[in-house]
């Protein structure tokens, strides 16, 4: 191919609030259009041709990555009832095998040491066998009945996050039921194992209903349990930790409502815990006769309360005063003898443990609180898998930019930790060979923005090192430091890796999220540019050798900085990017659009929201002629069956960029690749994922110029 693909232009008029945009690629909204599929295939061919010289490098990185991973491995077995539950991987197999063994056969946690399969294993779900004949396979939910004899799992066979449900008798592998199809993926069992609760999706991919299905009966006999008419709200369903309740969660971006149903009365009517009130967000944790509640009724950063399990109003919530005003409470896990509160403070994570006894609504019902010590800066700590309410220990998971992921057994009484399993890096990994630290950038209006970074100890920070800056910044989702085996291939080549904790996430508390949404969305973009400027000004990264990456809403961030600050970066990777944001949010029939109005604004009814979104939406900026200068080298990756961000968005964006580059001699390359059998998270098989990541890393390494001699 001598020239990159040039899809047809067919201008379509888009008019709102007196503003007109001629959209030449609106026809791509039809994902079944043969011309769109032909265009994607042509772009894939162009990408293959443009990166053919990277085949050896991509293979080298793939082998580096694979050589550091134990391919036959066992997760930490977790005790529940009479069993140890776990997942294991097998070398050369794409997917895990979920299994269990009896406690009577294994008084101690089973280990894979010296054996390929734990003795007495019952296979719950061999995902490799289930995936045969399918290019994509992902499990949305997998639940064992309370009696332990049945397993129900929901499988996505395309990548579009619509799940078919199958019920299997564990002892024999007999398929008992596969009547329920195209669900939202959530599942919960009644106590007697006769009924399954699941969610249904509307035409806009919103989980809007909860249904009850009697195992072994036709789907037509299923009973509607809850129907949510408000298009801002979606629903979910699950079981409480103690298995006593079916929990129905109903929520928008700013408001919640919960309903609970006794699991031994599946035909009953769910009870409302607290009726929705605009702006009131809360979450619940039923334990025995108590209901723990995390809510924002009095504090922006949320707090913890307790109520009777029969609670029907916030008036029954008794404050426990477990956190301060500047600590952001994110969740609570309740057990018979203690509770664990997950929170954020000073840009990091923490877990606070409090003993419990007696009546929790009295001052003597709770013991003293203490925070779990981690002993390392920039550690991300969270509560792990703890299915038993009767336990003396708490499973925790932590990792940092230099420390591989560790699963910890934390003894609440003695306050001691035992490492149950730490991610093994074959070939050796010494955290002391790497340096991690926190930097602070200054936004244009003077806000301090945290940056987490890591590099090899031998990498000179004299203004010559290449760097990769990661960003997200939306929905209050934090970009906490994590360990990556793949990242070692960069760090060992002298790269600096950094995370920009921009507003729109929640790293610095709930107000950090609020300061990066709606009319404040611009802060997300200027924060990221400020972080880039800080890395260069501090001589941590060389000017002209800084790359950026982000996916989904982080892909929107990439699209904006490509338009608004193209000189800061030599390379940008936008993954499944939300780059035609305004067009999408203007169409209530598209997945998530109405739900998203509380995140981005309602451009359909609000002219100010429309104008703001148009000012930063990457596609609008390119088509509307607001982008005049050249862009950096771009890698754009997406998936054909992605429901969260349609392939239409990056396809239109790349087509518009190519048109704008047509007469520009200084135009930088654009590599656009669509994974055909994949969803929002890419391909499903682990080896396929590794090859995809290795190729992306090779493109990155090839695009960043070498260091200038000294």
C-alpha positions as CSV (number, residue, x, y, z in Angstrom):
1,X,0.0,0.0,0.0
2,X,1.5,3.3,-1.1
3,X,-1.0,5.5,0.8
4,X,-3.0,5.0,4.0
5,X,-6.7,4.2,3.7
6,X,-9.0,7.0,2.9
7,X,-12.7,6.1,3.6
8,X,-15.5,7.8,1.8
9,X,-16.7,11.2,3.0
10,X,-20.5,11.7,3.2
11,X,-21.2,15.0,5.0
12,X,-24.1,14.8,7.4
13,X,-25.5,17.9,9.1
14,X,-25.6,17.8,12.9
15,X,-27.3,20.8,14.5
16,X,-27.9,21.5,18.1
17,X,-28.6,24.8,19.9
18,X,-28.0,26.8,16.7
19,X,-24.6,25.2,16.2
20,X,-23.9,23.2,13.0
21,X,-21.3,20.6,12.3
22,X,-20.8,18.9,8.9
23,X,-19.8,15.4,9.9
24,X,-18.2,13.6,6.9
25,X,-18.0,10.2,8.7
26,X,-21.4,10.0,10.4
27,X,-22.1,7.0,8.2
28,X,-19.7,5.0,10.3
29,X,-22.3,4.9,13.1
30,X,-23.7,1.8,11.3
31,X,-21.2,-0.8,12.5
32,X,-22.6,-3.3,10.1
33,X,-21.9,-1.1,7.0
34,X,-19.6,-3.2,4.7
35,X,-17.7,0.0,3.9
36,X,-16.8,0.4,7.6
37,X,-15.6,-3.2,7.9
38,X,-13.6,-2.8,4.7
39,X,-12.0,0.4,6.0
40,X,-11.1,-1.3,9.3
41,X,-9.5,-4.2,7.4
42,X,-7.6,-1.7,5.2
43,X,-6.3,0.1,8.3
44,X,-5.2,-3.3,9.8
45,X,-3.3,-4.1,6.6
46,X,-1.7,-0.6,6.6
47,X,-0.7,-1.1,10.3
48,X,0.8,-4.5,9.5
49,X,2.8,-3.1,6.6
50,X,4.0,0.0,8.6
51,X,5.1,-2.2,11.5
52,X,6.5,-5.2,9.6
53,X,10.0,-4.2,10.5
54,X,9.0,-4.6,14.2
55,X,8.2,-8.3,14.0
56,X,11.5,-9.3,15.6
57,X,11.3,-6.7,18.3
58,X,7.7,-7.5,19.2
59,X,8.6,-11.2,19.4
60,X,11.6,-10.4,21.6
61,X,9.4,-8.4,24.0
62,X,6.8,-11.2,24.0
63,X,9.4,-13.7,24.9
64,X,10.8,-11.4,27.6
65,X,7.4,-11.0,29.1
66,X,6.6,-14.7,28.9
67,X,10.0,-15.7,30.3
68,X,9.2,-13.8,33.5
69,X,5.8,-15.5,34.1
70,X,5.1,-18.9,35.7
71,X,2.6,-20.2,33.1
72,X,1.4,-23.1,35.2
73,X,0.3,-21.6,38.5
74,X,-2.2,-21.6,41.2
75,X,-4.1,-18.7,42.8
76,X,-4.3,-18.5,46.6
77,X,-7.0,-21.0,47.6
78,X,-9.8,-19.4,49.6
79,X,-11.8,-21.2,52.1
80,X,-15.6,-21.2,51.9
81,X,-17.8,-23.7,53.8
82,X,-16.3,-27.2,53.3
83,X,-14.0,-26.2,50.4
84,X,-10.9,-24.5,49.2
85,X,-11.7,-22.6,46.0
86,X,-9.0,-21.5,43.5
87,X,-8.1,-20.9,39.9
88,X,-5.1,-22.4,38.1
89,X,-3.4,-21.8,34.8
90,X,-1.7,-24.4,32.6
91,X,1.2,-23.7,30.3
92,X,0.1,-23.2,26.6
93,X,-3.5,-22.8,27.6
94,X,-5.2,-19.5,27.1
95,X,-7.7,-19.5,30.0
96,X,-7.8,-20.6,33.7
97,X,-9.4,-23.7,35.2
98,X,-11.5,-23.0,38.3
99,X,-11.5,-25.7,40.8
100,X,-12.0,-26.7,44.5
101,X,-10.8,-29.4,47.0
102,X,-12.3,-30.5,50.2
103,X,-10.9,-29.2,53.5
104,X,-11.0,-32.8,54.8
105,X,-8.4,-33.7,52.1
106,X,-6.4,-30.5,52.6
107,X,-6.4,-29.3,56.2
108,X,-3.9,-26.6,55.0
109,X,-4.2,-24.5,51.9
110,X,-3.3,-26.7,48.8
111,X,-0.2,-25.8,46.9
112,X,0.9,-26.5,43.4
113,X,4.4,-27.3,44.6
114,X,5.4,-30.7,43.1
115,X,2.0,-31.4,41.6
116,X,0.2,-30.2,38.5
117,X,-3.3,-30.6,40.0
118,X,-4.3,-30.5,43.7
119,X,-5.3,-33.9,45.0
120,X,-9.0,-34.6,44.9
121,X,-9.8,-31.6,42.6
122,X,-13.3,-31.0,41.5
123,X,-13.3,-28.9,38.3
124,X,-15.9,-26.1,38.5
125,X,-15.2,-24.6,35.1
126,X,-12.5,-25.4,32.6
127,X,-12.6,-22.1,30.7
128,X,-10.4,-23.6,28.0
129,X,-13.0,-26.3,27.2
130,X,-15.8,-23.8,27.4
131,X,-14.0,-21.5,25.0
132,X,-13.4,-24.1,22.3
133,X,-14.9,-23.0,19.0
134,X,-15.0,-19.3,20.1
135,X,-12.5,-16.6,19.2
136,X,-13.5,-14.7,22.4
137,X,-14.5,-16.0,25.8
138,X,-15.0,-14.1,29.1
139,X,-16.8,-15.0,32.3
140,X,-18.9,-12.3,33.7
141,X,-20.0,-14.1,36.9
142,X,-19.5,-17.5,38.3
143,X,-21.5,-18.6,41.4
144,X,-21.7,-21.9,43.3
145,X,-25.1,-22.7,44.8
146,X,-25.3,-22.6,48.6
147,X,-25.5,-26.4,48.8
148,X,-22.3,-26.6,46.8
149,X,-23.6,-29.0,44.1
150,X,-24.3,-26.6,41.2
151,X,-22.4,-23.8,39.5
152,X,-23.9,-21.1,37.3
153,X,-21.7,-19.0,35.1
154,X,-22.4,-16.2,32.6
155,X,-20.2,-16.2,29.5
156,X,-19.5,-13.5,26.8
157,X,-18.7,-15.2,23.5
158,X,-18.2,-12.1,21.4
159,X,-16.7,-9.3,23.5
160,X,-19.9,-7.2,23.6
161,X,-20.5,-7.9,27.3
162,X,-23.8,-9.7,26.8
163,X,-23.7,-13.0,28.7
164,X,-25.3,-16.4,28.2
165,X,-26.0,-18.3,31.5
166,X,-25.2,-22.0,32.0
167,X,-26.0,-24.1,35.0
168,X,-23.9,-27.3,35.6
169,X,-24.0,-30.1,38.1
170,X,-20.4,-30.0,39.5
171,X,-20.0,-33.7,40.3
172,X,-20.9,-34.9,36.8
173,X,-20.4,-31.9,34.5
174,X,-24.0,-32.3,33.4
175,X,-25.5,-29.2,31.9
176,X,-28.8,-28.6,33.6
177,X,-29.9,-25.3,32.1
178,X,-28.8,-22.9,29.4
179,X,-32.1,-21.2,28.8
180,X,-31.1,-17.7,29.9
181,X,-29.2,-15.7,27.3
182,X,-28.0,-12.2,26.5
183,X,-28.0,-11.0,30.2
184,X,-26.0,-8.3,32.0
185,X,-23.7,-10.8,33.5
186,X,-24.6,-10.6,37.2
187,X,-25.9,-13.7,39.1
188,X,-27.2,-14.7,42.5
189,X,-28.6,-17.9,43.9
190,X,-31.5,-18.4,46.2
191,X,-30.7,-20.3,49.4
192,X,-32.4,-23.5,48.2
193,X,-30.5,-23.5,44.8
194,X,-33.8,-23.6,42.8
195,X,-33.7,-20.0,41.6
196,X,-31.2,-17.7,39.9
197,X,-31.4,-13.9,39.9
198,X,-29.9,-12.1,36.9
199,X,-30.1,-8.7,35.1
200,X,-31.4,-7.8,31.7
201,X,-30.2,-5.1,29.3
202,X,-32.3,-2.6,27.4
203,X,-31.6,-1.4,23.9
204,X,-29.1,1.1,25.2
205,X,-27.1,-1.6,27.0
206,X,-28.3,-0.4,30.4
207,X,-28.9,-3.1,33.0
208,X,-32.5,-2.1,33.8
209,X,-34.2,-5.2,35.1
210,X,-33.7,-8.0,37.7
211,X,-35.3,-11.3,36.8
212,X,-35.8,-14.6,38.7
213,X,-35.3,-17.9,36.9
214,X,-36.2,-21.3,38.2
215,X,-33.5,-23.7,37.1
216,X,-34.7,-26.2,34.5
217,X,-37.7,-24.2,33.3
218,X,-38.0,-22.2,30.1
219,X,-36.9,-18.6,30.1
220,X,-40.5,-17.6,29.2
221,X,-41.5,-18.5,32.8
222,X,-39.0,-16.1,34.4
223,X,-40.4,-13.5,36.8
224,X,-39.6,-9.8,36.7
225,X,-38.3,-8.8,40.2
226,X,-37.4,-5.1,39.5
227,X,-37.8,-2.8,36.6
228,X,-36.0,0.5,36.6
229,X,-37.7,3.1,34.3
230,X,-35.3,6.0,35.1
231,X,-32.7,5.9,32.3
232,X,-30.1,7.5,34.5
233,X,-30.0,4.4,36.7
234,X,-28.7,0.9,36.1
235,X,-29.2,-2.2,38.3
236,X,-27.1,-5.0,39.6
237,X,-27.8,-8.1,41.7
238,X,-25.6,-10.2,44.0
239,X,-25.6,-12.1,47.3
240,X,-24.5,-10.9,50.7
241,X,-21.3,-12.3,52.2
242,X,-23.2,-14.4,54.7
243,X,-25.5,-15.7,51.9
244,X,-28.6,-14.6,53.8
245,X,-29.7,-11.9,51.4
246,X,-30.1,-11.1,47.7
247,X,-29.0,-7.6,47.2
248,X,-30.3,-5.4,44.3
249,X,-28.2,-2.3,43.7
250,X,-29.7,0.6,41.8
251,X,-27.6,3.6,41.0
252,X,-26.8,6.6,38.8
253,X,-23.5,8.6,38.8
254,X,-24.8,10.6,41.8
255,X,-27.6,8.6,43.5
256,X,-28.1,5.1,44.9
257,X,-30.9,2.9,46.2
258,X,-30.6,-0.6,47.5
259,X,-33.2,-3.4,48.0
260,X,-32.7,-6.6,49.8
261,X,-34.5,-9.9,49.8
262,X,-34.2,-12.8,52.2
263,X,-32.4,-15.5,50.2
264,X,-34.6,-18.2,51.8
265,X,-37.7,-16.4,50.5
266,X,-36.8,-16.0,46.8
267,X,-40.5,-15.4,45.8
268,X,-40.8,-12.5,48.3
269,X,-40.7,-8.8,47.6
270,X,-37.4,-6.9,48.0
271,X,-37.4,-4.3,50.8
272,X,-36.0,-0.8,50.1
273,X,-33.1,0.1,52.5
274,X,-33.4,3.8,51.9
275,X,-35.3,5.4,49.1
276,X,-33.3,7.3,46.5
277,X,-32.8,11.0,47.1
278,X,-31.0,13.0,44.5
279,X,-27.3,13.3,45.5
280,X,-27.4,10.7,48.2
281,X,-24.9,8.0,47.5
282,X,-24.6,5.0,49.7
283,X,-23.4,1.4,49.7
284,X,-24.4,-1.4,52.1
285,X,-22.8,-4.5,53.7
286,X,-25.3,-6.8,55.5
287,X,-23.8,-8.9,58.3
288,X,-26.0,-10.9,60.6
289,X,-28.5,-8.6,62.2
290,X,-26.7,-5.4,61.2
291,X,-26.4,-3.4,58.1
292,X,-23.2,-1.3,57.6
293,X,-23.7,1.7,55.4
294,X,-21.1,3.9,53.6
295,X,-22.8,7.2,52.7
296,X,-22.3,10.9,51.9
297,X,-25.4,12.3,53.7
298,X,-23.2,14.5,55.9
299,X,-19.7,14.3,54.4
300,X,-18.3,14.8,50.9
301,X,-15.8,12.1,51.6
302,X,-18.4,9.7,52.9
303,X,-18.6,8.1,56.4
304,X,-19.6,4.7,58.0
305,X,-22.9,4.1,59.8
306,X,-24.7,1.0,61.1
307,X,-28.4,0.2,61.1
308,X,-30.6,-2.8,61.9
309,X,-30.9,-5.3,59.0
310,X,-34.5,-4.3,58.8
311,X,-33.6,-0.7,58.0
312,X,-35.9,1.2,55.6
313,X,-34.7,4.8,56.1
314,X,-31.5,6.9,56.6
315,X,-33.0,8.0,59.9
316,X,-32.0,4.6,61.2
317,X,-28.3,5.1,60.3
318,X,-26.2,5.5,63.4
319,X,-22.8,7.2,62.7
320,X,-19.7,5.2,63.8
321,X,-17.2,8.0,63.6
322,X,-14.5,5.8,62.2
323,X,-12.8,8.3,59.8
324,X,-12.0,12.0,59.6
325,X,-13.4,14.6,57.2
326,X,-10.3,14.4,55.0
327,X,-10.3,10.6,54.7
328,X,-12.3,9.3,51.7
329,X,-14.2,6.1,52.5
330,X,-14.5,3.9,49.5
331,X,-16.0,0.7,50.9
332,X,-16.6,-1.5,54.0
333,X,-16.2,-5.2,54.5
334,X,-18.1,-6.6,57.5
335,X,-17.4,-9.8,59.5
336,X,-18.6,-11.3,62.8
337,X,-15.6,-10.1,64.8
338,X,-14.4,-7.0,63.0
339,X,-15.0,-4.7,60.1
340,X,-12.5,-3.4,57.5
341,X,-12.9,0.1,56.1
342,X,-11.1,0.9,52.8
343,X,-10.2,4.6,52.4
344,X,-8.0,7.1,50.6
345,X,-5.9,9.8,52.1
346,X,-3.0,12.0,50.9
347,X,-3.1,10.4,47.5
348,X,-2.8,6.8,48.7
349,X,-4.8,3.9,49.9
350,X,-5.3,2.4,53.4
351,X,-7.3,-0.3,55.2
352,X,-8.6,0.4,58.7
353,X,-9.6,-2.5,60.9
354,X,-12.0,-2.2,63.9
355,X,-12.9,-5.0,66.2
356,X,-16.6,-5.5,67.0
357,X,-18.7,-7.1,69.8
358,X,-22.1,-6.7,71.3
359,X,-24.6,-4.0,70.2
360,X,-23.0,-1.9,67.5
361,X,-25.4,1.0,68.1
362,X,-23.8,1.6,71.5
363,X,-20.4,3.1,72.3
364,X,-19.1,-0.3,73.5
365,X,-19.9,-2.2,70.4
366,X,-16.7,-1.4,68.6
367,X,-13.1,-1.8,69.7
368,X,-10.2,0.5,68.9
369,X,-9.3,1.1,65.2
370,X,-5.9,0.6,63.6
371,X,-4.6,0.9,60.1
372,X,-2.7,-2.0,58.4
373,X,0.9,-1.1,58.1
374,X,2.4,-1.6,54.7
375,X,6.0,-0.4,55.2
376,X,6.6,1.0,51.7
377,X,5.7,4.3,49.9
378,X,3.3,4.3,47.0
379,X,1.8,0.9,47.9
380,X,-1.7,0.2,46.7
381,X,-3.5,-1.9,49.3
382,X,-7.0,-3.4,49.1
383,X,-9.2,-6.0,50.7
384,X,-9.0,-9.3,48.8
385,X,-11.3,-12.4,48.7
386,X,-13.0,-13.0,52.0
387,X,-16.1,-15.1,51.5
388,X,-16.4,-16.3,55.2
389,X,-18.0,-14.0,57.8
390,X,-16.5,-16.1,60.6
391,X,-12.8,-15.5,60.4
392,X,-9.9,-14.2,62.5
393,X,-7.9,-13.1,59.5
394,X,-8.4,-10.7,56.6
395,X,-7.1,-11.4,53.1
396,X,-5.4,-8.3,51.7
397,X,-3.7,-7.6,48.4
398,X,-1.0,-5.1,47.9
399,X,1.5,-4.0,45.2
400,X,3.6,-1.0,44.2
401,X,5.5,0.1,41.2
402,X,8.5,-2.0,42.3
403,X,6.9,-4.7,44.4
404,X,5.0,-7.6,42.7
405,X,1.5,-8.2,43.7
406,X,1.3,-10.0,47.1
407,X,-1.7,-11.7,48.7
408,X,-1.6,-11.3,52.5
409,X,-3.2,-13.1,55.4
410,X,-3.6,-10.4,58.1
411,X,-4.3,-11.5,61.7
412,X,-6.5,-8.9,63.1
413,X,-5.8,-9.6,66.8
414,X,-2.0,-9.8,66.6
415,X,-1.8,-7.3,63.8
416,X,0.7,-9.5,61.9
417,X,0.9,-10.3,58.2
418,X,1.7,-13.5,56.4
419,X,2.4,-13.5,52.7
420,X,0.3,-16.3,51.2
421,X,1.6,-15.7,47.7
422,X,3.6,-13.1,45.9
423,X,3.7,-12.7,42.1
424,X,6.8,-14.5,41.0
425,X,9.1,-12.9,38.4
426,X,11.1,-15.7,36.8
427,X,14.7,-14.9,36.1
428,X,14.8,-12.8,39.3
429,X,13.5,-9.4,40.3
430,X,15.0,-7.2,43.0
431,X,12.9,-4.2,43.9
432,X,16.1,-2.5,45.1
433,X,17.1,-2.3,41.4
434,X,14.4,0.3,40.9
435,X,13.5,3.7,42.3
436,X,9.9,4.8,42.9
437,X,8.8,8.1,44.2
438,X,6.1,10.8,44.3
439,X,6.5,14.1,42.4
440,X,4.1,17.0,42.4
441,X,3.3,19.1,39.3
442,X,1.6,22.5,39.5
443,X,-1.5,23.1,37.4
444,X,-2.1,26.4,35.6
445,X,-4.2,27.7,38.5
446,X,-1.8,26.5,41.2
447,X,-3.3,23.0,42.2
448,X,-0.6,20.4,43.2
449,X,-1.1,17.3,41.1
450,X,0.6,14.1,42.2
451,X,2.7,12.0,39.9
452,X,3.9,8.4,40.8
453,X,7.0,7.4,38.9
454,X,9.5,4.5,38.6
455,X,12.8,3.9,36.8
456,X,15.8,1.7,37.0
457,X,18.4,2.8,39.5
458,X,21.0,3.1,36.8
459,X,18.8,5.3,34.5
460,X,20.4,8.8,34.5
461,X,17.9,11.5,35.3
462,X,19.8,14.2,33.5
463,X,17.3,15.2,30.9
464,X,18.1,12.3,28.4
465,X,15.8,9.5,29.5
466,X,12.7,8.5,27.5
467,X,9.5,8.4,29.4
468,X,5.9,7.1,29.3
469,X,3.2,9.1,31.1
470,X,-0.1,7.2,31.8
471,X,-3.4,8.9,32.5
472,X,-7.1,8.3,33.0
473,X,-9.0,10.9,35.0
474,X,-12.8,10.1,34.9
475,X,-15.6,8.5,36.9
476,X,-13.7,8.9,40.2
477,X,-11.6,5.9,39.2
478,X,-8.1,6.3,40.6
479,X,-4.9,5.3,38.8
480,X,-3.2,3.7,41.8
481,X,0.4,2.4,41.4
482,X,0.6,-1.2,40.2
483,X,3.3,-3.7,39.4
484,X,3.7,-4.8,35.7
485,X,6.0,-7.5,34.4
486,X,5.6,-6.1,30.9
487,X,6.8,-2.7,32.2
488,X,10.1,-4.2,33.1
489,X,11.0,-4.4,29.4
490,X,10.8,-0.6,29.4
491,X,12.5,0.0,32.7
492,X,15.4,-2.2,31.8
493,X,15.9,-0.3,28.6
494,X,16.3,2.9,30.5
495,X,12.8,4.3,30.5
496,X,10.9,6.2,33.1
497,X,7.3,5.3,33.7
498,X,5.0,7.8,35.4
499,X,1.3,8.0,36.4
500,X,-0.4,11.4,36.3
501,X,-3.0,11.4,39.0
502,X,-5.2,14.0,37.4
503,X,-8.5,15.4,38.6
504,X,-11.4,13.3,37.6
505,X,-10.0,10.4,39.4
506,X,-10.3,10.2,43.2
507,X,-6.7,9.9,44.3
508,X,-7.0,13.0,46.5
509,X,-10.5,12.4,47.7
510,X,-14.0,12.8,46.4
511,X,-13.5,16.5,45.7
512,X,-10.7,15.5,43.3
513,X,-13.3,13.6,41.3
514,X,-15.8,16.5,41.4
515,X,-13.1,18.9,40.2
516,X,-12.6,16.9,37.0
517,X,-16.2,16.4,35.8
518,X,-19.0,18.4,34.2
519,X,-18.0,22.0,33.9
520,X,-14.7,21.3,35.6
521,X,-13.6,18.7,33.0
522,X,-10.9,20.9,31.6
523,X,-8.9,20.4,34.8
524,X,-8.3,16.8,33.7
525,X,-6.5,17.9,30.5
526,X,-4.5,20.8,32.0
527,X,-3.4,18.6,34.9
528,X,-2.0,16.0,32.5
529,X,-0.1,18.6,30.5
530,X,1.2,20.1,33.7
531,X,2.5,16.6,34.7
532,X,4.3,16.3,31.3
533,X,5.9,19.7,31.7
534,X,7.1,18.8,35.2
535,X,8.8,15.7,34.0
536,X,10.7,17.6,31.4
537,X,11.4,20.7,33.5
538,X,12.8,18.5,36.3
539,X,15.0,16.7,33.8
540,X,13.4,13.4,34.7
541,X,12.5,12.9,31.0
542,X,14.1,14.3,27.9
543,X,12.2,16.9,25.9
544,X,11.2,15.2,22.7
545,X,11.3,11.7,24.2
546,X,8.1,11.8,26.2
547,X,5.2,9.5,25.2
548,X,1.7,9.2,26.6
549,X,-0.9,6.5,27.0
550,X,-4.5,6.2,28.1
551,X,-7.5,4.0,27.3
552,X,-11.3,4.5,27.2
553,X,-12.0,7.8,29.0
554,X,-8.2,8.0,29.2
555,X,-8.3,7.7,25.4
556,X,-10.4,10.9,25.4
557,X,-7.6,12.5,27.5
558,X,-5.1,11.4,24.9
559,X,-7.2,12.8,22.1
560,X,-7.5,16.1,23.8
561,X,-3.8,16.5,24.6
562,X,-3.0,15.5,21.0
563,X,-5.1,18.5,19.9
564,X,-4.3,21.0,22.6
565,X,-0.6,20.2,23.4
566,X,0.9,18.2,20.6
567,X,4.4,19.5,21.1
568,X,4.6,17.9,24.6
569,X,4.7,14.3,23.3
570,X,6.5,12.5,20.5
571,X,4.2,9.5,20.7
572,X,0.7,8.9,22.0
573,X,-1.2,5.6,22.4
574,X,-5.0,6.0,22.5
575,X,-6.6,2.7,23.4
576,X,-10.4,2.1,22.8
577,X,-10.6,5.9,22.9
578,X,-13.7,7.9,23.7
579,X,-12.8,10.5,21.1
580,X,-16.2,11.3,19.5
581,X,-17.6,12.1,22.9
582,X,-20.1,14.8,22.0
583,X,-21.8,12.8,19.1
584,X,-22.2,9.8,21.5
585,X,-23.6,11.7,24.4
586,X,-26.0,13.5,22.1
587,X,-27.6,10.2,21.2
588,X,-29.7,8.7,24.1
589,X,-30.2,5.5,22.2
590,X,-26.5,4.6,22.4
591,X,-25.0,2.6,25.3
592,X,-24.5,4.5,28.5
593,X,-25.3,8.0,27.0
594,X,-28.1,9.0,29.4
595,X,-26.2,7.5,32.3
596,X,-23.2,9.6,31.3
597,X,-25.0,12.9,31.5
598,X,-24.2,13.2,35.2
599,X,-20.5,12.8,34.3
600,X,-20.1,15.0,31.3
601,X,-23.3,17.1,31.2
602,X,-26.5,16.9,29.1
603,X,-25.6,18.5,25.8
604,X,-29.1,17.6,24.4
605,X,-30.9,20.1,26.7
606,X,-28.1,22.3,28.0
607,X,-26.4,24.6,25.5
608,X,-23.5,25.3,27.9
609,X,-22.8,21.6,28.3
610,X,-22.9,21.2,24.5
611,X,-20.5,24.1,24.0
612,X,-18.1,22.8,26.6
613,X,-18.0,19.2,25.2
614,X,-17.6,20.5,21.7
615,X,-14.6,22.6,22.8
616,X,-12.7,19.5,23.9
617,X,-14.2,16.6,22.0
618,X,-11.2,15.4,19.9
619,X,-13.2,14.5,16.7
620,X,-15.2,17.8,16.7
621,X,-11.9,19.7,17.1
622,X,-10.4,18.0,14.0
623,X,-13.5,18.1,11.8
624,X,-14.3,21.6,12.9
625,X,-10.9,22.9,11.9
626,X,-9.8,23.9,15.5
627,X,-6.6,21.8,15.1
628,X,-4.1,23.5,12.9
629,X,-0.7,22.1,13.8
630,X,0.8,18.6,13.4
631,X,0.2,15.8,15.8
632,X,2.7,13.4,17.3
633,X,3.0,9.8,16.1
634,X,-0.2,8.0,17.0
635,X,-1.0,4.5,17.9
636,X,-4.8,4.0,18.0
637,X,-6.1,0.6,19.1
638,X,-9.7,-0.6,19.4
639,X,-12.0,-3.7,19.3
640,X,-14.7,-4.5,16.8
641,X,-17.2,-5.7,19.4
642,X,-16.6,-3.1,22.1
643,X,-19.9,-1.9,23.5
644,X,-18.6,0.7,25.9
645,X,-16.8,2.7,23.2
646,X,-18.0,1.8,19.7
647,X,-15.3,1.2,17.1
648,X,-17.0,4.0,15.2
649,X,-15.4,6.6,17.4
650,X,-11.7,5.9,16.8
651,X,-12.5,5.0,13.2
652,X,-14.0,8.5,12.6
653,X,-11.2,10.2,14.5
654,X,-8.4,8.5,12.5
655,X,-10.2,9.1,9.2
656,X,-10.6,12.8,10.1
657,X,-6.9,13.1,11.1
658,X,-5.8,11.4,7.8
659,X,-7.9,13.9,5.8
660,X,-6.4,16.8,7.7
661,X,-2.9,15.3,7.1
662,X,-3.4,14.9,3.4
663,X,-1.5,18.0,2.3
664,X,0.8,18.2,5.4
665,X,4.4,17.2,4.6
666,X,5.3,17.1,8.3
667,X,2.4,14.7,9.2
668,X,3.5,12.1,11.7
669,X,2.5,8.5,11.2
670,X,-0.8,7.1,12.5
671,X,-1.1,3.4,13.2
672,X,-4.7,2.2,13.6
673,X,-5.4,-1.4,14.5
674,X,-8.8,-3.0,15.3
675,X,-8.9,-6.4,17.1
676,X,-11.6,-8.3,15.3
677,X,-12.4,-10.8,18.1
678,X,-12.2,-8.6,21.1
679,X,-14.1,-6.3,23.5
680,X,-13.4,-3.2,25.6
681,X,-10.5,-4.9,27.4
682,X,-8.9,-6.4,24.2
683,X,-8.5,-10.0,23.4
684,X,-9.6,-12.6,25.9
685,X,-6.9,-15.3,25.8
686,X,-3.8,-14.5,27.9
687,X,-1.3,-15.4,25.2
688,X,-3.2,-13.3,22.7
689,X,-3.2,-10.4,25.1
690,X,0.6,-10.8,25.7
691,X,1.2,-10.7,22.0
692,X,-1.0,-7.6,21.6
693,X,0.8,-5.8,24.5
694,X,4.2,-6.8,23.1
695,X,3.4,-5.4,19.7
696,X,2.1,-2.2,21.2
697,X,5.4,-1.9,23.2
698,X,7.4,-2.5,20.1
699,X,5.6,0.3,18.3
700,X,6.3,2.6,21.3
701,X,10.0,1.8,21.3
702,X,10.3,2.3,17.6
703,X,8.5,5.7,17.7
704,X,10.6,7.4,20.4
705,X,13.8,8.8,19.1
706,X,17.1,7.6,20.6
707,X,19.0,9.7,23.1
708,X,21.3,12.3,21.8
709,X,24.9,11.7,22.6
710,X,26.1,13.6,25.5
